[in-house]
Amino acid sequence: MTVQDVRDVLLWCLIINVGLLLWWFLVFSLAHDWVYRIHGRWFTLSEERFDAIHYLGMAIFKIAIFMFNIVPYIALLIVG
């Protein structure tokens, strides 16, 4: 596997992960009440706690995208 192949894989991973993050944000913001009702059936959560959990999850996912996709992609651009 060449450096170019790894860069291509990282780029596609980045595109897919950002797409998932945007989908999560859109579903969370546009269908908030529906998602809260579904999760409310399974777990006893206040709406504030539910929002905080999703906000934290999105933040952790965004940090993971930076650490595992963007930074290695930029490093490979610099190296080769």
Beta strands, then each sheet from edge to edge (+ up, - down):
end
